[in-house]
Amino acid sequence: MIDVGRICVKIAGRDAGKKCVVVDVIDDNYVLIDGETRRRKSNILHIEPLDQSADIKKGASHETVAKAVEKLGWQLHAPKTKPKTVKPRHARRSKLAQAPAPVAEKKPAVKKPAVTETPAKKAAPAEKKA
Amino acid sequence: MHARTPGGRNVIQYKARKPSRPHCSGCGTLLHGMKAMLSRALSAIPKTNKRPERPYGGMLCSSCMRRTIIEQARQ
């Protein structure tokens, strides 16, 4: 029942409920497992064999296990390789002190149209009243 | 509530009642590794100190957890 390549579910410990593959049979009681769980020795009583089995050799590495398991239709947790997001670094205060020149330029540019519009609006009702 | 006699006179002293200890929702046995404290004391300690770190930890006992996981796996 439990042989190299057998897919199992771990039923004890913090990895309980996670799928794993038997990589090596150590002795009557222990096997080496790998997969969603950590690669570790496990008691046979703590794993529940499934009817599937992966095509791997004894002592296969984690990568080969992952590839063999993909053929069966379930994926291992891929190593977390998030694309690096470029965050704006906090500029030094001395640099910030030099920076405000462009900020000062932008603000009046936004305000100016607002200033020009408001008198026009005010002027319009005044004209209607008149 | 406890009536005690310090210094010769009777005084009523109130004691906070301890909450009941958590039980397995499958079989009803006492759960291991669970803290039975007042909620304000529970909020002060981290989650990992309050329950076992496994699926259904703090809900099912280990044997009930095994049974449910095996049932799910066989389906």
N, CA and C atoms of all chains as a GROMACS GRO file, in nm:
protein
  615
    1MET      N    1   0.084  -0.121   0.000
    1MET     CA    2   0.000   0.000   0.000
    1MET      C    3   0.087   0.126   0.000
    2ILE      N    4   0.182   0.131   0.092
    2ILE     CA    5   0.270   0.249   0.098
    2ILE      C    6   0.401   0.215   0.029
    3ASP      N    7   0.425   0.277  -0.085
    3ASP     CA    8   0.547   0.255  -0.161
    3ASP      C    9   0.594   0.389  -0.215
    4VAL      N   10   0.712   0.390  -0.278
    4VAL     CA   11   0.768   0.516  -0.328
    4VAL      C   12   0.677   0.569  -0.438
    5GLY      N   13   0.640   0.696  -0.426
    5GLY     CA   14   0.552   0.759  -0.524
    5GLY      C   15   0.408   0.764  -0.481
    6ARG      N   16   0.372   0.692  -0.376
    6ARG     CA   17   0.233   0.691  -0.330
    6ARG      C   18   0.194   0.829  -0.278
    7ILE      N   19   0.077   0.875  -0.319
    7ILE     CA   20   0.029   1.004  -0.271
    7ILE      C   21  -0.055   0.982  -0.146
    8CYS      N   22  -0.027   1.060  -0.046
    8CYS     CA   23  -0.090   1.042   0.084
    8CYS      C   24  -0.142   1.176   0.134
    9VAL      N   25  -0.223   1.169   0.237
    9VAL     CA   26  -0.266   1.288   0.309
    9VAL      C   27  -0.213   1.275   0.451
   10LYS      N   28  -0.150   1.381   0.498
   10LYS     CA   29  -0.099   1.378   0.634
   10LYS      C   30  -0.216   1.398   0.729
   11ILE      N   31  -0.224   1.318   0.834
   11ILE     CA   32  -0.339   1.328   0.922
   11ILE      C   33  -0.300   1.362   1.065
   12ALA      N   34  -0.176   1.401   1.087
   12ALA     CA   35  -0.137   1.438   1.222
   12ALA      C   36  -0.045   1.558   1.217
   13GLY      N   37  -0.053   1.638   1.320
   13GLY     CA   38   0.039   1.749   1.333
   13GLY      C   39  -0.003   1.871   1.254
   14ARG      N   40   0.089   1.966   1.246
   14ARG     CA   41   0.053   2.093   1.184
   14ARG      C   42   0.037   2.080   1.034
   15ASP      N   43   0.091   1.973   0.972
   15ASP     CA   44   0.074   1.951   0.829
   15ASP      C   45  -0.050   1.869   0.799
   16ALA      N   46  -0.133   1.842   0.899
   16ALA     CA   47  -0.251   1.757   0.878
   16ALA      C   48  -0.340   1.815   0.770
   17GLY      N   49  -0.392   1.727   0.684
   17GLY     CA   50  -0.479   1.771   0.575
   17GLY      C   51  -0.405   1.809   0.449
   18LYS      N   52  -0.273   1.808   0.452
   18LYS     CA   53  -0.194   1.842   0.334
   18LYS      C   54  -0.150   1.715   0.262
   19LYS      N   55  -0.144   1.728   0.128
   19LYS     CA   56  -0.106   1.613   0.047
   19LYS      C   57   0.046   1.599   0.044
   20CYS      N   58   0.093   1.477   0.032
   20CYS     CA   59   0.236   1.453   0.024
   20CYS      C   60   0.262   1.329  -0.060
   21VAL      N   61   0.387   1.310  -0.099
   21VAL     CA   62   0.428   1.195  -0.179
   21VAL      C   63   0.534   1.120  -0.100
   22VAL      N   64   0.523   0.988  -0.100
   22VAL     CA   65   0.625   0.908  -0.032
   22VAL      C   66   0.750   0.907  -0.121
   23VAL      N   67   0.860   0.957  -0.068
   23VAL     CA   68   0.984   0.967  -0.145
   23VAL      C   69   1.076   0.849  -0.114
   24ASP      N   70   1.069   0.801   0.008
   24ASP     CA   71   1.157   0.692   0.047
   24ASP      C   72   1.089   0.615   0.160
   25VAL      N   73   1.107   0.484   0.160
   25VAL     CA   74   1.057   0.403   0.271
   25VAL      C   75   1.175   0.371   0.360
   26ILE      N   76   1.175   0.426   0.480
   26ILE     CA   77   1.292   0.415   0.566
   26ILE      C   78   1.293   0.279   0.636
   27ASP      N   79   1.185   0.243   0.701
   27ASP     CA   80   1.175   0.110   0.760
   27ASP      C   81   1.028   0.074   0.772
   28ASP      N   82   0.997  -0.024   0.855
   28ASP     CA   83   0.859  -0.069   0.864
   28ASP      C   84   0.764   0.040   0.912
   29ASN      N   85   0.817   0.132   0.991
   29ASN     CA   86   0.730   0.232   1.051
   29ASN      C   87   0.739   0.369   0.987
   30TYR      N   88   0.854   0.401   0.928
   30TYR     CA   89   0.876   0.539   0.885
   30TYR      C   90   0.896   0.549   0.735
   31VAL      N   91   0.848   0.661   0.680
   31VAL     CA   92   0.872   0.693   0.540
   31VAL      C   93   0.921   0.838   0.534
   32LEU      N   94   0.988   0.871   0.421
   32LEU     CA   95   1.025   1.010   0.396
   32LEU      C   96   0.922   1.066   0.301
   33ILE      N   97   0.863   1.179   0.338
   33ILE     CA   98   0.758   1.238   0.255
   33ILE      C   99   0.799   1.377   0.210
   34ASP      N  100   0.737   1.420   0.101
   34ASP     CA  101   0.762   1.555   0.049
   34ASP      C  102   0.637   1.597  -0.026
   35GLY      N  103   0.622   1.725  -0.047
   35GLY     CA  104   0.504   1.775  -0.117
   35GLY      C  105   0.457   1.905  -0.056
   36GLU      N  106   0.326   1.914  -0.032
   36GLU     CA  107   0.275   2.034   0.032
   36GLU      C  108   0.330   2.045   0.174
   37THR      N  109   0.358   1.930   0.232
   37THR     CA  110   0.417   1.932   0.365
   37THR      C  111   0.565   1.965   0.353
   38ARG      N  112   0.627   1.977   0.466
   38ARG     CA  113   0.773   1.988   0.463
   38ARG      C  114   0.831   1.851   0.427
   39ARG      N  115   0.954   1.849   0.374
   39ARG     CA  116   1.021   1.722   0.346
   39ARG      C  117   1.068   1.666   0.477
   40ARG      N  118   1.009   1.555   0.518
   40ARG     CA  119   1.038   1.508   0.653
   40ARG      C  120   1.004   1.362   0.668
   41LYS      N  121   1.059   1.305   0.773
   41LYS     CA  122   1.027   1.168   0.809
   41LYS      C  123   0.889   1.166   0.871
   42SER      N  124   0.815   1.060   0.841
   42SER     CA  125   0.681   1.053   0.897
   42SER      C  126   0.647   0.910   0.932
   43ASN      N  127   0.576   0.893   1.042
   43ASN     CA  128   0.525   0.762   1.078
   43ASN      C  129   0.418   0.721   0.979
   44ILE      N  130   0.414   0.593   0.945
   44ILE     CA  131   0.313   0.544   0.850
   44ILE      C  132   0.173   0.563   0.907
   45LEU      N  133   0.162   0.556   1.040
   45LEU     CA  134   0.030   0.573   1.102
   45LEU      C  135  -0.020   0.716   1.088
   46HIS      N  136   0.068   0.809   1.057
   46HIS     CA  137   0.029   0.950   1.050
   46HIS      C  138  -0.001   0.996   0.909
   47ILE      N  139  -0.002   0.904   0.813
   47ILE     CA  140  -0.039   0.940   0.676
   47ILE      C  141  -0.148   0.845   0.627
   48GLU      N  142  -0.234   0.897   0.541
   48GLU     CA  143  -0.344   0.819   0.485
   48GLU      C  144  -0.320   0.804   0.336
   49PRO      N  145  -0.288   0.682   0.287
   49PRO     CA  146  -0.257   0.667   0.145
   49PRO      C  147  -0.381   0.686   0.058
   50LEU      N  148  -0.362   0.748  -0.059
   50LEU     CA  149  -0.470   0.765  -0.157
   50LEU      C  150  -0.450   0.664  -0.271
   51ASP      N  151  -0.544   0.663  -0.365
   51ASP     CA  152  -0.534   0.566  -0.474
   51ASP      C  153  -0.439   0.612  -0.584
   52GLN      N  154  -0.397   0.739  -0.583
   52GLN     CA  155  -0.305   0.788  -0.685
   52GLN      C  156  -0.161   0.758  -0.647
   53SER      N  157  -0.074   0.755  -0.748
   53SER     CA  158   0.068   0.748  -0.718
   53SER      C  159   0.145   0.823  -0.827
   54ALA      N  160   0.249   0.892  -0.785
   54ALA     CA  161   0.330   0.972  -0.877
   54ALA      C  162   0.446   0.887  -0.928
   55ASP      N  163   0.493   0.921  -1.047
   55ASP     CA  164   0.602   0.846  -1.109
   55ASP      C  165   0.736   0.909  -1.069
   56ILE      N  166   0.788   0.870  -0.955
   56ILE     CA  167   0.917   0.923  -0.910
   56ILE      C  168   1.006   0.808  -0.864
   57LYS      N  169   1.136   0.840  -0.862
   57LYS     CA  170   1.231   0.740  -0.813
   57LYS      C  171   1.254   0.761  -0.665
   58LYS      N  172   1.314   0.662  -0.602
   58LYS     CA  173   1.343   0.668  -0.459
   58LYS      C  174   1.438   0.785  -0.431
   59GLY      N  175   1.405   0.865  -0.334
   59GLY     CA  176   1.490   0.976  -0.295
   59GLY      C  177   1.486   1.093  -0.391
   60ALA      N  178   1.376   1.110  -0.463
   60ALA     CA  179   1.368   1.219  -0.560
   60ALA      C  180   1.370   1.353  -0.489
   61SER      N  181   1.419   1.454  -0.561
   61SER     CA  182   1.430   1.587  -0.500
   61SER      C  183   1.293   1.654  -0.502
   62HIS      N  184   1.285   1.765  -0.433
   62HIS     CA  185   1.158   1.837  -0.421
   62HIS      C  186   1.109   1.884  -0.557
   63GLU      N  187   1.203   1.925  -0.645
   63GLU     CA  188   1.163   1.976  -0.777
   63GLU      C  189   1.103   1.865  -0.861
   64THR      N  190   1.165   1.746  -0.860
   64THR     CA  191   1.111   1.636  -0.939
   64THR      C  192   0.976   1.590  -0.884
   65VAL      N  193   0.962   1.595  -0.753
   65VAL     CA  194   0.833   1.562  -0.694
   65VAL      C  195   0.727   1.660  -0.741
   66ALA      N  196   0.764   1.789  -0.743
   66ALA     CA  197   0.668   1.891  -0.785
   66ALA      C  198   0.626   1.869  -0.929
   67LYS      N  199   0.723   1.832  -1.017
   67LYS     CA  200   0.691   1.809  -1.158
   67LYS      C  201   0.602   1.686  -1.174
   68ALA      N  202   0.637   1.577  -1.102
   68ALA     CA  203   0.560   1.454  -1.113
   68ALA      C  204   0.418   1.474  -1.065
   69VAL      N  205   0.404   1.560  -0.966
   69VAL     CA  206   0.273   1.583  -0.907
   69VAL      C  207   0.187   1.671  -0.997
   70GLU      N  208   0.252   1.760  -1.072
   70GLU     CA  209   0.178   1.846  -1.165
   70GLU      C  210   0.107   1.763  -1.271
   71LYS      N  211   0.168   1.651  -1.311
   71LYS     CA  212   0.105   1.565  -1.411
   71LYS      C  213  -0.025   1.506  -1.358
   72LEU      N  214  -0.033   1.488  -1.226
   72LEU     CA  215  -0.153   1.431  -1.166
   72LEU      C  216  -0.260   1.536  -1.144
   73GLY      N  217  -0.226   1.660  -1.170
   73GLY     CA  218  -0.330   1.762  -1.167
   73GLY      C  219  -0.337   1.846  -1.042
   74TRP      N  220  -0.241   1.834  -0.952
   74TRP     CA  221  -0.240   1.928  -0.840
   74TRP      C  222  -0.102   1.987  -0.823
   75GLN      N  223  -0.102   2.113  -0.787
   75GLN     CA  224   0.023   2.188  -0.782
   75GLN      C  225   0.069   2.205  -0.639
   76LEU      N  226   0.197   2.193  -0.622
   76LEU     CA  227   0.254   2.224  -0.492
   76LEU      C  228   0.258   2.375  -0.477
   77HIS      N  229   0.277   2.416  -0.354
   77HIS     CA  230   0.293   2.560  -0.333
   77HIS      C  231   0.420   2.605  -0.403
   78ALA      N  232   0.403   2.692  -0.500
   78ALA     CA  233   0.521   2.745  -0.567
   78ALA      C  234   0.598   2.832  -0.468
   79PRO      N  235   0.730   2.830  -0.478
   79PRO     CA  236   0.807   2.920  -0.392
   79PRO      C  237   0.765   3.064  -0.416
   80LYS      N  238   0.749   3.135  -0.307
   80LYS     CA  239   0.694   3.270  -0.319
   80LYS      C  240   0.792   3.362  -0.391
   81THR      N  241   0.764   3.383  -0.519
   81THR     CA  242   0.847   3.476  -0.596
   81THR      C  243   0.757   3.588  -0.646
   82LYS      N  244   0.731   3.682  -0.559
   82LYS     CA  245   0.651   3.797  -0.599
   82LYS      C  246   0.737   3.888  -0.685
   83PRO      N  247   0.678   3.944  -0.790
   83PRO     CA  248   0.753   4.046  -0.864
   83PRO      C  249   0.780   4.166  -0.774
   84LYS      N  250   0.905   4.209  -0.780
   84LYS     CA  251   0.943   4.316  -0.690
   84LYS      C  252   0.872   4.446  -0.730
   85THR      N  253   0.804   4.503  -0.634
   85THR     CA  254   0.741   4.632  -0.660
   85THR      C  255   0.837   4.741  -0.617
   86VAL      N  256   0.856   4.834  -0.708
   86VAL     CA  257   0.950   4.942  -0.679
   86VAL      C  258   0.877   5.046  -0.595
   87LYS      N  259   0.916   5.054  -0.471
   87LYS     CA  260   0.854   5.152  -0.384
   87LYS      C  261   0.938   5.280  -0.383
   88PRO      N  262   0.873   5.391  -0.381
   88PRO     CA  263   0.950   5.516  -0.373
   88PRO      C  264   1.020   5.524  -0.239
   89ARG      N  265   1.149   5.537  -0.243
   89ARG     CA  266   1.224   5.543  -0.119
   89ARG      C  267   1.208   5.679  -0.054
   90HIS      N  268   1.210   5.674   0.077
   90HIS     CA  269   1.200   5.802   0.147
   90HIS      C  270   1.325   5.884   0.119
   91ALA      N  271   1.303   5.998   0.059
   91ALA     CA  272   1.417   6.084   0.030
   91ALA      C  273   1.463   6.150   0.159
   92ARG      N  274   1.589   6.185   0.160
   92ARG     CA  275   1.640   6.252   0.280
   92ARG      C  276   1.578   6.391   0.293
   93ARG      N  277   1.574   6.436   0.414
   93ARG     CA  278   1.509   6.565   0.438
   93ARG      C  279   1.582   6.678   0.368
   94SER      N  280   1.716   6.663   0.362
   94SER     CA  281   1.793   6.768   0.295
   94SER      C  282   1.753   6.776   0.148
   95LYS      N  283   1.724   6.656   0.090
   95LYS     CA  284   1.682   6.655  -0.051
   95LYS      C  285   1.539   6.709  -0.064
   96LEU      N  286   1.455   6.676   0.036
   96LEU     CA  287   1.318   6.724   0.032
   96LEU      C  288   1.313   6.876   0.037
   97ALA      N  289   1.406   6.932   0.113
   97ALA     CA  290   1.410   7.077   0.125
   97ALA      C  291   1.438   7.142  -0.010
   98GLN      N  292   1.517   7.070  -0.092
   98GLN     CA  293   1.547   7.124  -0.224
   98GLN      C  294   1.431   7.100  -0.320
   99ALA      N  295   1.354   6.994  -0.292
   99ALA     CA  296   1.252   6.950  -0.388
   99ALA      C  297   1.133   7.045  -0.403
  100PRO      N  298   1.084   7.114  -0.299
  100PRO     CA  299   0.951   7.176  -0.308
  100PRO      C  300   0.930   7.272  -0.424
  101ALA      N  301   1.035   7.308  -0.495
  101ALA     CA  302   1.019   7.399  -0.608
  101ALA      C  303   0.915   7.349  -0.709
  102PRO      N  304   0.921   7.221  -0.755
  102PRO     CA  305   0.818   7.174  -0.849
  102PRO      C  306   0.679   7.169  -0.788
  103VAL      N  307   0.671   7.136  -0.657
  103VAL     CA  308   0.541   7.129  -0.591
  103VAL      C  309   0.477   7.267  -0.588
  104ALA      N  310   0.558   7.366  -0.562
  104ALA     CA  311   0.508   7.503  -0.555
  104ALA      C  312   0.456   7.548  -0.692
  105GLU      N  313   0.520   7.498  -0.795
  105GLU     CA  314   0.476   7.535  -0.930
  105GLU      C  315   0.340   7.474  -0.965
  106LYS      N  316   0.321   7.347  -0.917
  106LYS     CA  317   0.197   7.278  -0.953
  106LYS      C  318   0.075   7.342  -0.888
  107LYS      N  319   0.090   7.378  -0.763
  107LYS     CA  320  -0.027   7.423  -0.688
  107LYS      C  321  -0.096   7.544  -0.752
  108PRO      N  322  -0.024   7.646  -0.784
  108PRO     CA  323  -0.091   7.760  -0.847
  108PRO      C  324  -0.154   7.724  -0.981
  109ALA      N  325  -0.094   7.626  -1.051
  109ALA     CA  326  -0.148   7.585  -1.180
  109ALA      C  327  -0.288   7.527  -1.162
  110VAL      N  328  -0.309   7.454  -1.049
  110VAL     CA  329  -0.442   7.396  -1.023
  110VAL      C  330  -0.539   7.505  -0.978
  111LYS      N  331  -0.487   7.595  -0.899
  111LYS     CA  332  -0.576   7.697  -0.839
  111LYS      C  333  -0.622   7.800  -0.943
  112LYS      N  334  -0.534   7.830  -1.033
  112LYS     CA  335  -0.563   7.943  -1.123
  112LYS      C  336  -0.694   7.927  -1.201
  113PRO      N  337  -0.717   7.808  -1.262
  113PRO     CA  338  -0.844   7.795  -1.334
  113PRO      C  339  -0.965   7.808  -1.241
  114ALA      N  340  -0.949   7.755  -1.115
  114ALA     CA  341  -1.057   7.765  -1.019
  114ALA      C  342  -1.087   7.912  -0.988
  115VAL      N  343  -0.980   7.985  -0.975
  115VAL     CA  344  -0.996   8.127  -0.941
  115VAL      C  345  -1.065   8.200  -1.057
  116THR      N  346  -1.023   8.163  -1.178
  116THR     CA  347  -1.079   8.233  -1.294
  116THR      C  348  -1.226   8.197  -1.316
  117GLU      N  349  -1.260   8.069  -1.278
  117GLU     CA  350  -1.398   8.025  -1.301
  117GLU      C  351  -1.497   8.091  -1.205
  118THR      N  352  -1.455   8.096  -1.077
  118THR     CA  353  -1.550   8.144  -0.976
  118THR      C  354  -1.598   8.288  -1.001
  119PRO      N  355  -1.514   8.375  -1.037
  119PRO     CA  356  -1.566   8.509  -1.065
  119PRO      C  357  -1.661   8.510  -1.186
  120ALA      N  358  -1.634   8.421  -1.283
  120ALA     CA  359  -1.720   8.414  -1.400
  120ALA      C  360  -1.860   8.369  -1.361
  121LYS      N  361  -1.864   8.267  -1.268
  121LYS     CA  362  -1.993   8.217  -1.224
  121LYS      C  363  -2.069   8.325  -1.146
  122LYS      N  364  -1.991   8.391  -1.062
  122LYS     CA  365  -2.056   8.495  -0.981
  122LYS      C  366  -2.107   8.606  -1.072
  123ALA      N  367  -2.029   8.631  -1.174
  123ALA     CA  368  -2.065   8.741  -1.262
  123ALA      C  369  -2.192   8.708  -1.342
  124ALA      N  370  -2.207   8.578  -1.376
  124ALA     CA  371  -2.320   8.539  -1.460
  124ALA      C  372  -2.456   8.565  -1.393
  125PRO      N  373  -2.475   8.515  -1.266
  125PRO     CA  374  -2.605   8.543  -1.203
  125PRO      C  375  -2.628   8.692  -1.183
  126ALA      N  376  -2.519   8.763  -1.158
  126ALA     CA  377  -2.533   8.907  -1.141
  126ALA      C  378  -2.592   8.970  -1.268
  127GLU      N  379  -2.548   8.917  -1.379
  127GLU     CA  380  -2.598   8.969  -1.506
  127GLU      C  381  -2.747   8.937  -1.526
  128LYS      N  382  -2.781   8.809  -1.481
  128LYS     CA  383  -2.921   8.768  -1.497
  128LYS      C  384  -3.014   8.857  -1.414
  129LYS      N  385  -2.964   8.883  -1.292
  129LYS     CA  386  -3.046   8.966  -1.204
  129LYS      C  387  -3.068   9.105  -1.266
  130ALA      N  388  -2.958   9.151  -1.323
  130ALA     CA  389  -2.964   9.284  -1.380
  130ALA      C  390  -3.061   9.284  -1.500
  131MET      N  391  -2.004   3.348   4.489
  131MET     CA  392  -2.021   3.420   4.615
  131MET      C  393  -1.968   3.336   4.730
  132HIS      N  394  -1.892   3.399   4.817
  132HIS     CA  395  -1.838   3.325   4.928
  132HIS      C  396  -1.850   3.410   5.054
  133ALA      N  397  -1.906   3.354   5.157
  133ALA     CA  398  -1.911   3.423   5.286
  133ALA      C  399  -1.792   3.378   5.368
  134ARG      N  400  -1.712   3.470   5.411
  134ARG     CA  401  -1.594   3.435   5.490
  134ARG      C  402  -1.592   3.516   5.618
  135THR      N  403  -1.510   3.473   5.709
  135THR     CA  404  -1.507   3.540   5.837
  135THR      C  405  -1.366   3.588   5.869
  136PRO      N  406  -1.330   3.704   5.825
  136PRO     CA  407  -1.202   3.760   5.865
  136PRO      C  408  -1.220   3.847   5.989
  137GLY      N  409  -1.135   3.829   6.084
  137GLY     CA  410  -1.139   3.912   6.204
  137GLY      C  411  -1.267   3.899   6.283
  138GLY      N  412  -1.332   3.787   6.273
  138GLY     CA  413  -1.447   3.763   6.357
  138GLY      C  414  -1.579   3.804   6.300
  139ARG      N  415  -1.584   3.879   6.188
  139ARG     CA  416  -1.715   3.919   6.133
  139ARG      C  417  -1.734   3.859   5.994
  140ASN      N  418  -1.856   3.845   5.961
  140ASN     CA  419  -1.889   3.782   5.834
  140ASN      C  420  -1.889   3.885   5.721
  141VAL      N  421  -1.818   3.854   5.617
  141VAL     CA  422  -1.809   3.943   5.501
  141VAL      C  423  -1.836   3.860   5.376
  142ILE      N  424  -1.912   3.918   5.288
  142ILE     CA  425  -1.936   3.849   5.160
  142ILE      C  426  -1.832   3.895   5.060
  143GLN      N  427  -1.763   3.798   5.005
  143GLN     CA  428  -1.664   3.830   4.902
  143GLN      C  429  -1.705   3.761   4.773
  144TYR      N  430  -1.697   3.836   4.665
  144TYR     CA  431  -1.740   3.780   4.536
  144TYR      C  432  -1.617   3.733   4.459
  145LYS      N  433  -1.631   3.618   4.398
  145LYS     CA  434  -1.522   3.562   4.318
  145LYS      C  435  -1.568   3.553   4.174
  146ALA      N  436  -1.479   3.588   4.083
  146ALA     CA  437  -1.512   3.573   3.942
  146ALA      C  438  -1.519   3.425   3.909
  147ARG      N  439  -1.628   3.384   3.843
  147ARG     CA  440  -1.641   3.242   3.809
  147ARG      C  441  -1.555   3.212   3.688
  148LYS      N  442  -1.491   3.097   3.694
  148LYS     CA  443  -1.407   3.057   3.581
  148LYS      C  444  -1.494   3.006   3.466
  149PRO      N  445  -1.461   3.042   3.343
  149PRO     CA  446  -1.537   2.988   3.231
  149PRO      C  447  -1.510   2.840   3.215
  150SER      N  448  -1.607   2.769   3.155
  150SER     CA  449  -1.590   2.625   3.136
  150SER      C  450  -1.482   2.598   3.034
  151ARG      N  451  -1.421   2.482   3.045
  151ARG     CA  452  -1.311   2.450   2.953
  151ARG      C  453  -1.366   2.403   2.820
  152PRO      N  454  -1.296   2.436   2.710
  152PRO     CA  455  -1.348   2.402   2.577
  152PRO      C  456  -1.349   2.252   2.552
  153HIS      N  457  -1.454   2.209   2.480
  153HIS     CA  458  -1.472   2.068   2.450
  153HIS      C  459  -1.469   2.045   2.300
  154CYS      N  460  -1.442   1.920   2.261
  154CYS     CA  461  -1.443   1.881   2.121
  154CYS      C  462  -1.588   1.883   2.071
  155SER      N  463  -1.606   1.943   1.952
  155SER     CA  464  -1.742   1.949   1.900
  155SER      C  465  -1.784   1.816   1.838
  156GLY      N  466  -1.689   1.723   1.820
  156GLY     CA  467  -1.724   1.593   1.767
  156GLY      C  468  -1.768   1.497   1.875
  157CYS      N  469  -1.680   1.476   1.974
  157CYS     CA  470  -1.709   1.374   2.073
  157CYS      C  471  -1.733   1.432   2.212
  158GLY      N  472  -1.703   1.558   2.235
  158GLY     CA  473  -1.735   1.620   2.362
  158GLY      C  474  -1.630   1.606   2.470
  159THR      N  475  -1.514   1.548   2.437
  159THR     CA  476  -1.410   1.539   2.538
  159THR      C  477  -1.342   1.674   2.556
  160LEU      N  478  -1.273   1.689   2.668
  160LEU     CA  479  -1.199   1.812   2.693
  160LEU      C  480  -1.088   1.824   2.590
  161LEU      N  481  -1.070   1.944   2.538
  161LEU     CA  482  -0.963   1.967   2.440
  161LEU      C  483  -0.832   1.995   2.512
  162HIS      N  484  -0.726   1.940   2.458
  162HIS     CA  485  -0.594   1.966   2.515
  162HIS      C  486  -0.538   2.096   2.458
  163GLY      N  487  -0.451   2.157   2.535
  163GLY     CA  488  -0.381   2.274   2.484
  163GLY      C  489  -0.466   2.398   2.472
  164MET      N  490  -0.586   2.394   2.531
  164MET     CA  491  -0.673   2.511   2.524
  164MET      C  492  -0.674   2.580   2.659
  165LYS      N  493  -0.681   2.712   2.656
  165LYS     CA  494  -0.684   2.790   2.778
  165LYS      C  495  -0.828   2.822   2.815
  166ALA      N  496  -0.860   2.806   2.941
  166ALA     CA  497  -0.991   2.846   2.990
  166ALA      C  498  -0.970   2.966   3.080
  167MET      N  499  -0.985   3.084   3.022
  167MET     CA  500  -0.964   3.207   3.097
  167MET      C  501  -1.075   3.304   3.060
  168LEU      N  502  -1.084   3.411   3.138
  168LEU     CA  503  -1.180   3.516   3.104
  168LEU      C  504  -1.140   3.578   2.970
  169SER      N  505  -1.239   3.624   2.898
  169SER     CA  506  -1.212   3.668   2.761
  169SER      C  507  -1.114   3.783   2.757
  170ARG      N  508  -1.117   3.868   2.859
  170ARG     CA  509  -1.023   3.980   2.857
  170ARG      C  510  -0.880   3.931   2.878
  171ALA      N  511  -0.864   3.821   2.950
  171ALA     CA  512  -0.730   3.764   2.966
  171ALA      C  513  -0.688   3.690   2.840
  172LEU      N  514  -0.786   3.630   2.771
  172LEU     CA  515  -0.755   3.557   2.648
  172LEU      C  516  -0.708   3.652   2.539
  173SER      N  517  -0.768   3.771   2.537
  173SER     CA  518  -0.733   3.865   2.431
  173SER      C  519  -0.591   3.915   2.444
  174ALA      N  520  -0.531   3.897   2.561
  174ALA     CA  521  -0.397   3.949   2.583
  174ALA      C  522  -0.288   3.853   2.535
  175ILE      N  523  -0.324   3.725   2.512
  175ILE     CA  524  -0.221   3.629   2.473
  175ILE      C  525  -0.238   3.592   2.327
  176PRO      N  526  -0.130   3.554   2.259
  176PRO     CA  527  -0.140   3.525   2.116
  176PRO      C  528  -0.222   3.401   2.088
  177LYS      N  529  -0.272   3.393   1.962
  177LYS     CA  530  -0.360   3.283   1.923
  177LYS      C  531  -0.289   3.149   1.935
  178THR      N  532  -0.158   3.148   1.901
  178THR     CA  533  -0.088   3.020   1.900
  178THR      C  534  -0.072   2.964   2.041
  179ASN      N  535  -0.092   3.046   2.143
  179ASN     CA  536  -0.085   2.995   2.280
  179ASN      C  537  -0.219   2.940   2.326
  180LYS      N  538  -0.325   2.963   2.245
  180LYS     CA  539  -0.458   2.930   2.291
  180LYS      C  540  -0.515   2.803   2.228
  181ARG      N  541  -0.449   2.753   2.124
  181ARG     CA  542  -0.505   2.636   2.056
  181ARG      C  543  -0.393   2.561   1.985
  182PRO      N  544  -0.413   2.431   1.954
  182PRO     CA  545  -0.313   2.356   1.882
  182PRO      C  546  -0.302   2.406   1.738
  183GLU      N  547  -0.182   2.405   1.684
  183GLU     CA  548  -0.158   2.457   1.549
  183GLU      C  549  -0.179   2.348   1.447
  184ARG      N  550  -0.303   2.314   1.420
  184ARG     CA  551  -0.333   2.217   1.315
  184ARG      C  552  -0.474   2.246   1.268
  185PRO      N  553  -0.514   2.189   1.150
  185PRO     CA  554  -0.650   2.211   1.105
  185PRO      C  555  -0.749   2.164   1.210
  186TYR      N  556  -0.855   2.238   1.227
  186TYR     CA  557  -0.957   2.214   1.329
  186TYR      C  558  -0.901   2.226   1.470
  187GLY      N  559  -0.782   2.284   1.485
  187GLY     CA  560  -0.724   2.302   1.617
  187GLY      C  561  -0.812   2.393   1.701
  188GLY      N  562  -0.850   2.345   1.818
  188GLY     CA  563  -0.938   2.423   1.902
  188GLY      C  564  -1.085   2.394   1.878
  189MET      N  565  -1.116   2.316   1.774
  189MET     CA  566  -1.255   2.278   1.747
  189MET      C  567  -1.276   2.129   1.773
  190LEU      N  568  -1.187   2.048   1.714
  190LEU     CA  569  -1.198   1.903   1.726
  190LEU      C  570  -1.078   1.851   1.803
  191CYS      N  571  -1.097   1.737   1.869
  191CYS     CA  572  -0.983   1.670   1.929
  191CYS      C  573  -0.905   1.601   1.817
  192SER      N  574  -0.784   1.555   1.849
  192SER     CA  575  -0.696   1.506   1.743
  192SER      C  576  -0.754   1.384   1.673
  193SER      N  577  -0.822   1.297   1.749
  193SER     CA  578  -0.875   1.175   1.686
  193SER      C  579  -0.993   1.208   1.595
  194CYS      N  580  -1.078   1.304   1.637
  194CYS     CA  581  -1.190   1.344   1.552
  194CYS      C  582  -1.139   1.414   1.428
  195MET      N  583  -1.031   1.496   1.443
  195MET     CA  584  -0.971   1.564   1.330
  195MET      C  585  -0.919   1.462   1.230
  196ARG      N  586  -0.852   1.358   1.278
  196ARG     CA  587  -0.800   1.254   1.190
  196ARG      C  588  -0.913   1.188   1.114
  197ARG      N  589  -1.020   1.156   1.184
  197ARG     CA  590  -1.131   1.087   1.120
  197ARG      C  591  -1.191   1.173   1.010
  198THR      N  592  -1.211   1.303   1.038
  198THR     CA  593  -1.271   1.389   0.935
  198THR      C  594  -1.180   1.405   0.816
  199ILE      N  595  -1.049   1.416   0.838
  199ILE     CA  596  -0.956   1.434   0.726
  199ILE      C  597  -0.951   1.307   0.642
  200ILE      N  598  -0.955   1.191   0.706
  200ILE     CA  599  -0.954   1.065   0.631
  200ILE      C  600  -1.083   1.052   0.549
  201GLU      N  601  -1.196   1.092   0.609
  201GLU     CA  602  -1.322   1.088   0.535
  201GLU      C  603  -1.317   1.178   0.414
  202GLN      N  604  -1.262   1.299   0.432
  202GLN     CA  605  -1.250   1.392   0.318
  202GLN      C  606  -1.159   1.335   0.212
  203ALA      N  607  -1.049   1.269   0.254
  203ALA     CA  608  -0.952   1.218   0.157
  203ALA      C  609  -1.010   1.102   0.077
  204ARG      N  610  -1.096   1.023   0.137
  204ARG     CA  611  -1.146   0.904   0.069
  204ARG      C  612  -1.259   0.936  -0.028
  205GLN      N  613  -1.317   1.054  -0.015
  205GLN     CA  614  -1.427   1.089  -0.104
  205GLN      C  615  -1.376   1.117  -0.245
   0.00000   0.00000   0.00000
